[in-house]
């Protein structure tokens, strides 16, 4: 767990000693909700009213969890409603930072526009001076109360999907009521076995832990490949939250997870349905602008010396995400 030691933040997030070599992701620490009227959220949390200009997102272009929120902010047309800061892709001993180690700003990243912080952990301790847990992205910040509302991506995208419809595009609903049961079932498959499954492979420190995660990951990808043989999107004929949650892992897979995380049974391009599905989602208007393979590769290959001690970032592979896809042939 991260902690402040002699003025330096130590982000000790990679620890599998107590879990038999298995990577275990910690729960998010801030779980309040923004709602239309400031009433309680789905689990009883709440008290934060949706207002334009009140909230700020801290994200990384490299992180798949943060990427979800960037996509929702983009597609729901909330860019003028919720401001944004983008951390540097390199994550060193102080965790996420707002500049590269030499002080420069990597293309696509920004400085902290609210407080001119150097590191993201300063935002966490600004919200709670005694905070000593993981420092993760995304972070949804309330400018009025000067605190973190939420740092759980799955909950932030639900807020972006509906709470700000008074100012964004209310015609788009990625969590429609009639499909919520199916979407939740899909998320229950995709999160542990695919989204987190690639991390469970990459950060495993025993052969048994790696083997279990590897088999679970590719078993799930096989299931999804079969599902997409009979339906255009995961929940039918319309794009939902489940698709975007899977997309952010798929778009990183061949460039990073296949090699860096040893997820090397097959690439996504080797799955005809998953590959064409990935291409279609990438080519949705506005989505390509949220994808930075340069930042993605820089983050993973340079930030994990326990996996890649040389921190050399590979130049390949060549990936054409603008290639034609065949998903329009699917009817449902």
C-alpha positions as YAML, in Angstrom:
chain: A
units: angstrom
residues:
- id: 1
  name: UNK
  ca: [0.00, 0.00, 0.00]
- id: 2
  name: UNK
  ca: [1.20, 3.51, -0.71]
- id: 3
  name: UNK
  ca: [2.45, 5.62, 2.16]
- id: 4
  name: UNK
  ca: [4.31, 8.86, 2.76]
- id: 5
  name: UNK
  ca: [7.79, 8.18, 4.13]
- id: 6
  name: UNK
  ca: [10.16, 11.09, 4.84]
- id: 7
  name: UNK
  ca: [8.40, 13.27, 2.31]
- id: 8
  name: UNK
  ca: [8.47, 10.64, -0.47]
- id: 9
  name: UNK
  ca: [5.44, 8.62, -1.48]
- id: 10
  name: UNK
  ca: [6.17, 4.91, -1.75]
- id: 11
  name: UNK
  ca: [3.57, 3.11, -3.83]
- id: 12
  name: UNK
  ca: [4.03, -0.50, -2.71]
- id: 13
  name: UNK
  ca: [1.20, -1.81, -4.82]
- id: 14
  name: UNK
  ca: [2.94, -4.88, -6.23]
- id: 15
  name: UNK
  ca: [2.91, -7.44, -3.42]
- id: 16
  name: UNK
  ca: [1.99, -11.09, -3.87]
- id: 17
  name: UNK
  ca: [3.76, -12.48, -0.80]
- id: 18
  name: UNK
  ca: [0.55, -13.08, 1.13]
- id: 19
  name: UNK
  ca: [-1.49, -14.41, -1.80]
- id: 20
  name: UNK
  ca: [0.51, -17.40, -2.99]
- id: 21
  name: UNK
  ca: [1.83, -15.53, -6.00]
- id: 22
  name: UNK
  ca: [-1.59, -14.33, -7.15]
- id: 23
  name: UNK
  ca: [-2.13, -10.68, -8.06]
- id: 24
  name: UNK
  ca: [-5.03, -9.36, -5.99]
- id: 25
  name: UNK
  ca: [-6.43, -5.95, -6.87]
- id: 26
  name: UNK
  ca: [-7.39, -3.70, -3.96]
- id: 27
  name: UNK
  ca: [-10.83, -2.15, -3.68]
- id: 28
  name: UNK
  ca: [-11.23, 1.53, -4.52]
- id: 29
  name: UNK
  ca: [-11.27, 3.77, -1.45]
- id: 30
  name: UNK
  ca: [-13.66, 6.58, -2.49]
- id: 31
  name: UNK
  ca: [-17.14, 5.36, -3.38]
- id: 32
  name: UNK
  ca: [-19.57, 8.29, -3.30]
- id: 33
  name: UNK
  ca: [-21.91, 9.06, -6.19]
- id: 34
  name: UNK
  ca: [-22.93, 12.05, -8.26]
- id: 35
  name: UNK
  ca: [-26.65, 11.95, -8.93]
- id: 36
  name: UNK
  ca: [-29.04, 14.29, -10.71]
- id: 37
  name: UNK
  ca: [-30.42, 15.78, -7.50]
- id: 38
  name: UNK
  ca: [-27.61, 14.92, -5.08]
- id: 39
  name: UNK
  ca: [-29.53, 12.07, -3.46]
- id: 40
  name: UNK
  ca: [-28.05, 8.68, -2.60]
- id: 41
  name: UNK
  ca: [-26.48, 6.47, -5.26]
- id: 42
  name: UNK
  ca: [-27.23, 2.79, -5.95]
- id: 43
  name: UNK
  ca: [-25.58, 1.55, -2.76]
- id: 44
  name: UNK
  ca: [-26.76, 4.32, -0.48]
- id: 45
  name: UNK
  ca: [-23.85, 6.66, -1.11]
- id: 46
  name: UNK
  ca: [-24.47, 10.09, -2.51]
- id: 47
  name: UNK
  ca: [-24.83, 13.72, -1.65]
- id: 48
  name: UNK
  ca: [-23.10, 15.06, -4.77]
- id: 49
  name: UNK
  ca: [-25.34, 16.92, -7.19]
- id: 50
  name: UNK
  ca: [-24.63, 16.87, -10.92]
- id: 51
  name: UNK
  ca: [-23.68, 20.37, -12.10]
- id: 52
  name: UNK
  ca: [-21.72, 21.57, -15.14]
- id: 53
  name: UNK
  ca: [-18.19, 22.74, -14.34]
- id: 54
  name: UNK
  ca: [-18.22, 21.32, -10.82]
- id: 55
  name: UNK
  ca: [-16.30, 18.08, -11.43]
- id: 56
  name: UNK
  ca: [-12.85, 17.22, -12.70]
- id: 57
  name: UNK
  ca: [-11.47, 13.89, -13.95]
- id: 58
  name: UNK
  ca: [-7.90, 12.78, -13.35]
- id: 59
  name: UNK
  ca: [-7.00, 10.07, -15.86]
- id: 60
  name: UNK
  ca: [-4.22, 8.26, -17.67]
- id: 61
  name: UNK
  ca: [-4.34, 7.53, -21.40]
- id: 62
  name: UNK
  ca: [-2.38, 4.36, -20.65]
- id: 63
  name: UNK
  ca: [-4.69, 2.90, -18.01]
- id: 64
  name: UNK
  ca: [-7.62, 0.76, -19.24]
- id: 65
  name: UNK
  ca: [-9.73, 1.62, -16.18]
- id: 66
  name: UNK
  ca: [-9.30, 5.36, -16.74]
- id: 67
  name: UNK
  ca: [-9.81, 4.86, -20.47]
- id: 68
  name: UNK
  ca: [-13.40, 3.77, -19.79]
- id: 69
  name: UNK
  ca: [-14.19, 7.16, -18.28]
- id: 70
  name: UNK
  ca: [-12.48, 9.06, -21.11]
- id: 71
  name: UNK
  ca: [-14.64, 7.22, -23.64]
- id: 72
  name: UNK
  ca: [-17.86, 7.93, -21.73]
- id: 73
  name: UNK
  ca: [-16.94, 11.60, -21.29]
- id: 74
  name: UNK
  ca: [-16.27, 11.79, -25.03]
- id: 75
  name: UNK
  ca: [-19.30, 9.91, -26.34]
- id: 76
  name: UNK
  ca: [-21.76, 11.47, -23.88]
- id: 77
  name: UNK
  ca: [-20.49, 14.91, -25.03]
- id: 78
  name: UNK
  ca: [-19.39, 15.95, -21.55]
- id: 79
  name: UNK
  ca: [-16.05, 17.51, -22.44]
- id: 80
  name: UNK
  ca: [-17.30, 21.03, -21.71]
- id: 81
  name: UNK
  ca: [-19.12, 19.82, -18.58]
- id: 82
  name: UNK
  ca: [-16.33, 17.89, -16.79]
- id: 83
  name: UNK
  ca: [-12.75, 19.14, -17.00]
- id: 84
  name: UNK
  ca: [-9.79, 16.78, -17.37]
- id: 85
  name: UNK
  ca: [-6.17, 16.30, -16.37]
- id: 86
  name: UNK
  ca: [-4.01, 13.54, -17.87]
- id: 87
  name: UNK
  ca: [-1.04, 12.13, -15.96]
- id: 88
  name: UNK
  ca: [2.23, 11.11, -17.58]
- id: 89
  name: UNK
  ca: [2.39, 7.50, -18.81]
- id: 90
  name: UNK
  ca: [5.51, 6.70, -16.78]
- id: 91
  name: UNK
  ca: [4.76, 5.60, -13.24]
- id: 92
  name: UNK
  ca: [7.80, 5.65, -10.94]
- id: 93
  name: UNK
  ca: [8.31, 5.18, -7.22]
- id: 94
  name: UNK
  ca: [6.04, 8.15, -6.49]
- id: 95
  name: UNK
  ca: [3.23, 6.68, -8.55]
- id: 96
  name: UNK
  ca: [1.38, 8.65, -11.20]
- id: 97
  name: UNK
  ca: [2.96, 12.04, -11.95]
- id: 98
  name: UNK
  ca: [1.93, 15.10, -13.95]
- id: 99
  name: UNK
  ca: [5.21, 15.30, -15.86]
- id: 100
  name: UNK
  ca: [7.89, 12.97, -17.15]
- id: 101
  name: UNK
  ca: [10.95, 12.41, -14.92]
- id: 102
  name: UNK
  ca: [12.81, 15.17, -16.79]
- id: 103
  name: UNK
  ca: [9.96, 17.60, -16.13]
- id: 104
  name: UNK
  ca: [8.62, 17.62, -19.67]
- id: 105
  name: UNK
  ca: [5.00, 17.01, -20.64]
- id: 106
  name: UNK
  ca: [4.49, 13.94, -22.81]
- id: 107
  name: UNK
  ca: [2.26, 14.61, -25.84]
- id: 108
  name: UNK
  ca: [-1.31, 13.88, -24.80]
- id: 109
  name: UNK
  ca: [-0.65, 14.48, -21.10]
- id: 110
  name: UNK
  ca: [-1.27, 17.67, -19.12]
- id: 111
  name: UNK
  ca: [-0.22, 19.37, -15.94]
- id: 112
  name: UNK
  ca: [-2.59, 19.39, -12.97]
- id: 113
  name: UNK
  ca: [-4.93, 22.20, -13.96]
- id: 114
  name: UNK
  ca: [-6.49, 22.58, -10.51]
- id: 115
  name: UNK
  ca: [-3.64, 22.64, -7.99]
- id: 116
  name: UNK
  ca: [-0.40, 22.39, -10.00]
- id: 117
  name: UNK
  ca: [0.36, 19.16, -8.13]
- id: 118
  name: UNK
  ca: [3.45, 17.22, -9.14]
- id: 119
  name: UNK
  ca: [2.08, 13.79, -8.23]
- id: 120
  name: UNK
  ca: [-1.40, 12.31, -8.09]
- id: 121
  name: UNK
  ca: [-0.87, 11.23, -4.48]
- id: 122
  name: UNK
  ca: [-1.03, 14.93, -3.60]
- id: 123
  name: UNK
  ca: [-4.63, 14.96, -4.82]
- id: 124
  name: UNK
  ca: [-5.46, 11.99, -2.61]
- id: 125
  name: UNK
  ca: [-3.93, 13.56, 0.48]
- id: 126
  name: UNK
  ca: [-5.60, 16.86, -0.34]
- id: 127
  name: UNK
  ca: [-8.90, 14.98, -0.01]
- id: 128
  name: UNK
  ca: [-7.74, 13.06, 3.05]
- id: 129
  name: UNK
  ca: [-4.44, 14.08, 4.71]
- id: 130
  name: UNK
  ca: [-4.26, 10.69, 6.44]
- id: 131
  name: UNK
  ca: [-4.72, 8.68, 3.25]
- id: 132
  name: UNK
  ca: [-2.17, 5.86, 2.82]
- id: 133
  name: UNK
  ca: [-3.75, 3.51, 0.27]
- id: 134
  name: UNK
  ca: [-3.37, 2.91, -3.45]
- id: 135
  name: UNK
  ca: [-3.18, 5.95, -5.70]
- id: 136
  name: UNK
  ca: [-5.05, 5.02, -8.86]
- id: 137
  name: UNK
  ca: [-6.76, 6.57, -11.86]
- id: 138
  name: UNK
  ca: [-9.43, 7.55, -12.67]
- id: 139
  name: UNK
  ca: [-10.31, 10.05, -9.95]
- id: 140
  name: UNK
  ca: [-13.49, 12.12, -9.99]
- id: 141
  name: UNK
  ca: [-12.88, 15.33, -8.03]
- id: 142
  name: UNK
  ca: [-15.50, 17.75, -6.70]
- id: 143
  name: UNK
  ca: [-14.26, 21.34, -7.03]
- id: 144
  name: UNK
  ca: [-16.97, 22.68, -4.70]
- id: 145
  name: UNK
  ca: [-16.21, 20.44, -1.74]
- id: 146
  name: UNK
  ca: [-12.53, 20.03, -2.60]
- id: 147
  name: UNK
  ca: [-12.57, 16.27, -2.27]
- id: 148
  name: UNK
  ca: [-12.53, 13.02, -4.22]
- id: 149
  name: UNK
  ca: [-15.99, 11.74, -5.01]
- id: 150
  name: UNK
  ca: [-15.02, 8.37, -6.44]
- id: 151
  name: UNK
  ca: [-12.02, 6.48, -7.79]
- id: 152
  name: UNK
  ca: [-13.81, 3.33, -9.02]
- id: 153
  name: UNK
  ca: [-14.06, 3.39, -12.81]
- id: 154
  name: UNK
  ca: [-17.08, 1.10, -13.05]
- id: 155
  name: UNK
  ca: [-19.06, 3.51, -10.89]
- id: 156
  name: UNK
  ca: [-17.78, 6.68, -12.52]
- id: 157
  name: UNK
  ca: [-18.92, 5.51, -15.96]
- id: 158
  name: UNK
  ca: [-22.40, 4.84, -14.56]
- id: 159
  name: UNK
  ca: [-22.49, 8.44, -13.32]
- id: 160
  name: UNK
  ca: [-21.29, 9.78, -16.66]
- id: 161
  name: UNK
  ca: [-23.89, 7.66, -18.42]
- id: 162
  name: UNK
  ca: [-26.89, 9.33, -16.82]
- id: 163
  name: UNK
  ca: [-26.28, 11.89, -14.07]
- id: 164
  name: UNK
  ca: [-25.17, 14.65, -16.48]
- id: 165
  name: UNK
  ca: [-27.81, 14.11, -19.16]
- id: 166
  name: UNK
  ca: [-29.08, 17.64, -18.58]
- id: 167
  name: UNK
  ca: [-25.92, 18.93, -20.29]
- id: 168
  name: UNK
  ca: [-24.61, 15.97, -22.32]
- id: 169
  name: UNK
  ca: [-26.12, 13.67, -24.92]
- id: 170
  name: UNK
  ca: [-29.16, 12.12, -23.25]
- id: 171
  name: UNK
  ca: [-29.96, 10.11, -26.37]
- id: 172
  name: UNK
  ca: [-27.07, 7.74, -25.64]
- id: 173
  name: UNK
  ca: [-27.63, 5.19, -22.88]
- id: 174
  name: UNK
  ca: [-24.96, 2.55, -22.37]
- id: 175
  name: UNK
  ca: [-26.82, 0.95, -19.45]
- id: 176
  name: UNK
  ca: [-30.44, 0.66, -20.68]
- id: 177
  name: UNK
  ca: [-32.88, -0.67, -18.12]
- id: 178
  name: UNK
  ca: [-34.04, -3.59, -20.27]
- id: 179
  name: UNK
  ca: [-30.47, -4.89, -20.70]
- id: 180
  name: UNK
  ca: [-29.07, -4.27, -17.22]
- id: 181
  name: UNK
  ca: [-29.31, -7.88, -16.09]
- id: 182
  name: UNK
  ca: [-27.46, -9.11, -19.18]
- id: 183
  name: UNK
  ca: [-24.86, -6.33, -18.96]
- id: 184
  name: UNK
  ca: [-24.19, -7.17, -15.31]
- id: 185
  name: UNK
  ca: [-23.72, -10.85, -16.19]
- id: 186
  name: UNK
  ca: [-21.30, -9.93, -18.96]
- id: 187
  name: UNK
  ca: [-19.33, -7.66, -16.63]
- id: 188
  name: UNK
  ca: [-19.15, -10.49, -14.07]
- id: 189
  name: UNK
  ca: [-17.43, -12.62, -16.73]
- id: 190
  name: UNK
  ca: [-15.25, -9.97, -18.33]
- id: 191
  name: UNK
  ca: [-13.89, -8.14, -15.28]
- id: 192
  name: UNK
  ca: [-12.25, -10.99, -13.34]
- id: 193
  name: UNK
  ca: [-11.18, -13.12, -16.28]
- id: 194
  name: UNK
  ca: [-10.27, -10.57, -18.97]
- id: 195
  name: UNK
  ca: [-9.94, -6.98, -17.66]
- id: 196
  name: UNK
  ca: [-8.19, -8.08, -14.47]
- id: 197
  name: UNK
  ca: [-7.19, -11.43, -15.94]
- id: 198
  name: UNK
  ca: [-4.36, -9.95, -18.00]
- id: 199
  name: UNK
  ca: [-2.96, -8.36, -14.83]
- id: 200
  name: UNK
  ca: [-3.30, -11.64, -12.97]
- id: 201
  name: UNK
  ca: [-1.12, -13.19, -15.66]
- id: 202
  name: UNK
  ca: [1.40, -10.37, -15.80]
- id: 203
  name: UNK
  ca: [1.87, -9.86, -12.08]
- id: 204
  name: UNK
  ca: [1.74, -13.50, -10.99]
- id: 205
  name: UNK
  ca: [4.87, -14.55, -9.12]
- id: 206
  name: UNK
  ca: [4.37, -18.32, -9.12]
- id: 207
  name: UNK
  ca: [3.89, -20.68, -12.04]
- id: 208
  name: UNK
  ca: [0.66, -22.05, -10.58]
- id: 209
  name: UNK
  ca: [-0.86, -18.57, -10.18]
- id: 210
  name: UNK
  ca: [0.12, -17.64, -13.73]
- id: 211
  name: UNK
  ca: [-1.19, -20.89, -15.20]
- id: 212
  name: UNK
  ca: [-4.57, -20.49, -13.50]
- id: 213
  name: UNK
  ca: [-4.96, -16.88, -14.67]
- id: 214
  name: UNK
  ca: [-3.78, -17.72, -18.20]
- id: 215
  name: UNK
  ca: [-6.25, -20.58, -18.64]
- id: 216
  name: UNK
  ca: [-9.10, -18.49, -17.23]
- id: 217
  name: UNK
  ca: [-8.29, -15.56, -19.53]
- id: 218
  name: UNK
  ca: [-8.22, -17.55, -22.75]
- id: 219
  name: UNK
  ca: [-11.23, -19.60, -21.74]
- id: 220
  name: UNK
  ca: [-13.15, -16.32, -21.38]
- id: 221
  name: UNK
  ca: [-11.85, -14.96, -24.70]
- id: 222
  name: UNK
  ca: [-12.99, -18.17, -26.39]
- id: 223
  name: UNK
  ca: [-16.46, -17.68, -24.88]
- id: 224
  name: UNK
  ca: [-16.62, -14.10, -26.09]
- id: 225
  name: UNK
  ca: [-15.43, -15.08, -29.56]
- id: 226
  name: UNK
  ca: [-18.28, -17.60, -29.77]
- id: 227
  name: UNK
  ca: [-20.79, -15.06, -28.48]
- id: 228
  name: UNK
  ca: [-19.78, -12.54, -31.13]
- id: 229
  name: UNK
  ca: [-20.39, -15.15, -33.82]
- id: 230
  name: UNK
  ca: [-24.14, -14.74, -33.28]
- id: 231
  name: UNK
  ca: [-24.52, -11.14, -32.09]
- id: 232
  name: UNK
  ca: [-23.00, -7.86, -33.28]
- id: 233
  name: UNK
  ca: [-22.32, -6.51, -29.79]
- id: 234
  name: UNK
  ca: [-22.11, -8.31, -26.48]
- id: 235
  name: UNK
  ca: [-25.69, -7.58, -25.41]
- id: 236
  name: UNK
  ca: [-27.30, -7.61, -28.85]
- id: 237
  name: UNK
  ca: [-27.75, -5.00, -31.54]
- id: 238
  name: UNK
  ca: [-26.62, -1.93, -29.58]
- id: 239
  name: UNK
  ca: [-23.37, -0.89, -27.96]
- id: 240
  name: UNK
  ca: [-23.52, -0.98, -24.16]
- id: 241
  name: UNK
  ca: [-21.29, -0.44, -21.18]
- id: 242
  name: UNK
  ca: [-20.13, -4.07, -21.43]
- id: 243
  name: UNK
  ca: [-18.63, -3.42, -24.86]
- id: 244
  name: UNK
  ca: [-16.61, -0.41, -23.73]
- id: 245
  name: UNK
  ca: [-15.40, -2.25, -20.63]
- id: 246
  name: UNK
  ca: [-14.09, -5.06, -22.84]
- id: 247
  name: UNK
  ca: [-12.76, -2.69, -25.53]
- id: 248
  name: UNK
  ca: [-10.17, -1.02, -23.30]
- id: 249
  name: UNK
  ca: [-8.51, -4.40, -22.66]
- id: 250
  name: UNK
  ca: [-8.77, -5.62, -26.25]
- id: 251
  name: UNK
  ca: [-7.17, -2.48, -27.69]
- id: 252
  name: UNK
  ca: [-4.11, -2.96, -25.45]
- id: 253
  name: UNK
  ca: [-3.83, -6.71, -25.86]
- id: 254
  name: UNK
  ca: [-1.68, -7.25, -28.94]
- id: 255
  name: UNK
  ca: [0.62, -4.30, -28.23]
- id: 256
  name: UNK
  ca: [1.19, -4.98, -24.53]
- id: 257
  name: UNK
  ca: [-0.55, -7.87, -22.80]
- id: 258
  name: UNK
  ca: [0.43, -10.53, -25.34]
- id: 259
  name: UNK
  ca: [4.14, -10.02, -24.72]
- id: 260
  name: UNK
  ca: [4.65, -7.93, -21.59]
- id: 261
  name: UNK
  ca: [2.10, -9.84, -19.50]
- id: 262
  name: UNK
  ca: [2.85, -13.23, -21.13]
- id: 263
  name: UNK
  ca: [-0.72, -13.59, -22.46]
- id: 264
  name: UNK
  ca: [0.67, -15.28, -25.54]
- id: 265
  name: UNK
  ca: [-1.60, -18.17, -26.49]
- id: 266
  name: UNK
  ca: [-3.28, -16.05, -29.15]
- id: 267
  name: UNK
  ca: [-3.45, -12.38, -30.13]
- id: 268
  name: UNK
  ca: [-6.78, -10.63, -30.57]
- id: 269
  name: UNK
  ca: [-6.09, -10.43, -34.31]
- id: 270
  name: UNK
  ca: [-6.13, -14.25, -34.29]
- id: 271
  name: UNK
  ca: [-9.79, -14.22, -33.20]
- id: 272
  name: UNK
  ca: [-11.87, -13.29, -36.28]
- id: 273
  name: UNK
  ca: [-14.91, -12.05, -34.36]
- id: 274
  name: UNK
  ca: [-13.09, -10.29, -31.52]
- id: 275
  name: UNK
  ca: [-10.71, -8.59, -33.96]
- id: 276
  name: UNK
  ca: [-13.42, -7.23, -36.24]
- id: 277
  name: UNK
  ca: [-15.45, -6.22, -33.18]
- id: 278
  name: UNK
  ca: [-12.43, -4.34, -31.83]
- id: 279
  name: UNK
  ca: [-12.01, -2.55, -35.16]
- id: 280
  name: UNK
  ca: [-15.67, -1.50, -35.22]
- id: 281
  name: UNK
  ca: [-15.57, -0.09, -31.69]
- id: 282
  name: UNK
  ca: [-12.30, 1.75, -32.36]
- id: 283
  name: UNK
  ca: [-13.86, 3.32, -35.46]
- id: 284
  name: UNK
  ca: [-16.91, 4.68, -33.59]
- id: 285
  name: UNK
  ca: [-16.71, 8.46, -34.05]
- id: 286
  name: UNK
  ca: [-14.52, 10.01, -31.36]
- id: 287
  name: UNK
  ca: [-13.12, 6.81, -29.89]
- id: 288
  name: UNK
  ca: [-9.82, 6.78, -31.79]
- id: 289
  name: UNK
  ca: [-9.04, 10.17, -30.20]
- id: 290
  name: UNK
  ca: [-9.09, 8.48, -26.78]
- id: 291
  name: UNK
  ca: [-6.53, 5.81, -27.72]
- id: 292
  name: UNK
  ca: [-2.78, 6.44, -27.45]
- id: 293
  name: UNK
  ca: [-0.78, 3.30, -28.16]
- id: 294
  name: UNK
  ca: [2.39, 5.32, -27.64]
- id: 295
  name: UNK
  ca: [1.39, 6.19, -24.07]
- id: 296
  name: UNK
  ca: [0.07, 2.68, -23.45]
- id: 297
  name: UNK
  ca: [3.36, 1.06, -24.46]
- id: 298
  name: UNK
  ca: [5.44, 3.66, -22.61]
- id: 299
  name: UNK
  ca: [3.52, 3.04, -19.39]
- id: 300
  name: UNK
  ca: [3.61, -0.73, -19.29]
- id: 301
  name: UNK
  ca: [7.08, -1.45, -20.62]
- id: 302
  name: UNK
  ca: [8.80, 1.39, -18.72]
- id: 303
  name: UNK
  ca: [6.88, 1.35, -15.43]
- id: 304
  name: UNK
  ca: [7.22, -2.33, -14.46]
- id: 305
  name: UNK
  ca: [10.92, -3.05, -13.83]
- id: 306
  name: UNK
  ca: [9.97, -6.28, -12.05]
- id: 307
  name: UNK
  ca: [8.75, -7.55, -15.44]
- id: 308
  name: UNK
  ca: [10.92, -5.53, -17.87]
- id: 309
  name: UNK
  ca: [14.07, -4.45, -15.99]
- id: 310
  name: UNK
  ca: [15.66, -2.81, -19.05]
- id: 311
  name: UNK
  ca: [12.55, -0.61, -19.52]
- id: 312
  name: UNK
  ca: [13.07, -0.81, -23.27]
- id: 313
  name: UNK
  ca: [9.83, 0.03, -25.09]
- id: 314
  name: UNK
  ca: [9.41, -2.15, -28.21]
- id: 315
  name: UNK
  ca: [8.81, -0.40, -31.51]
- id: 316
  name: UNK
  ca: [6.24, -2.93, -32.74]
- id: 317
  name: UNK
  ca: [3.90, -4.47, -33.47]
- id: 318
  name: UNK
  ca: [2.34, -2.78, -36.48]
- id: 319
  name: UNK
  ca: [-1.40, -2.59, -35.78]
- id: 320
  name: UNK
  ca: [-3.93, -1.08, -38.19]
- id: 321
  name: UNK
  ca: [-7.03, -0.27, -36.16]
- id: 322
  name: UNK
  ca: [-8.52, 1.57, -39.12]
- id: 323
  name: UNK
  ca: [-8.66, -1.57, -41.26]
- id: 324
  name: UNK
  ca: [-12.11, -2.46, -42.64]
- id: 325
  name: UNK
  ca: [-14.26, -4.67, -40.41]
- id: 326
  name: UNK
  ca: [-17.11, -7.05, -41.16]
- id: 327
  name: UNK
  ca: [-19.40, -6.46, -38.20]
- id: 328
  name: UNK
  ca: [-22.10, -4.71, -40.23]
- id: 329
  name: UNK
  ca: [-23.14, -8.13, -41.53]
- id: 330
  name: UNK
  ca: [-24.38, -9.03, -38.05]
- id: 331
  name: UNK
  ca: [-28.08, -8.44, -37.53]
- id: 332
  name: UNK
  ca: [-28.42, -8.74, -33.75]
...
